[in-house]
Amino acid sequence: MNIAIDQVAIDHSDDLEYSGHMVCAEYGIVNTENLTNLDQLIDRRFLFFGLPLLLDQGTGSPVRAVALLQDG
């Protein structure tokens, strides 16, 4: 499961406990932040691919975000 947004982070900048990240971690949900052009996906079916960089000992990574549009 994935939560994807067009903002810098899923947490409010004043949230020093990173509540959104903690809830995602608890439930095994990936969060993808700072996306663009999401308006082009409204009411459309698509497959999402987040292709990460391999970072040694990293807990996150920049991704190449790809939406593959479905016919219909």
N, C-alpha and C positions, 0 to 999 in steps of 0.2 A: 504494500500500500504506500501511497505517496501523497504528500500535501505539497502543492506547488503554488507559489505566489509571485507577484511582480513587485515585491518590496525587498528591501535590503535584508530583512530578517523576519522570522515568524514571531519573535518576541518584541515587546515594546522596548525602546532604548533605555528606559528606567528600570527594567526588570533584570536585576543583577543575578537572579537565580535561574534565568533562562527557562522559565516555566514551560513554554511551548516546546522547546527542545527536550526537556525532561519527560514530558508526556509522550512525545513521539518515541523517545528511547524506550520508555516503559512498555509501549505497545508494538514495538518493532516497526514503526512508521518512518519512512525516509522523508525528509523535508528538502525541497528544492526551492531555492530563493533567487531573487533578482532576475526573473525571466522577463522577456519582452514579447510583444505581439500576441498576447493571450486573447485579445479581442477577436482575432482571426479564427479562434477555435470555439467560439460560442455556438451552441446548438450543432456541433459537428462531432462525429465519432472519430477517434484517433488512437493510435498506439503511441505511447511516450517512451522514449529512450533517453536516459541520462548517462552519457559515456564519460566516466571519471578519469582523471589522471591517477596514476599509481604513485601515492606518496608514502614514503617509508614512515611508519609510526603515526600516520595522520588519522584524525577522527572525522575528517571531512575532506572534500576535494572540489575544485571547480569542475564543471561538467560541460560537455558539448550536448546541449539539449536539442532533441529532435522530435518533432511530432509527425508521424506518418498518417496522413489522412486516409480514412476508409471510404470506399465507394458507397453511395447511397445517401 
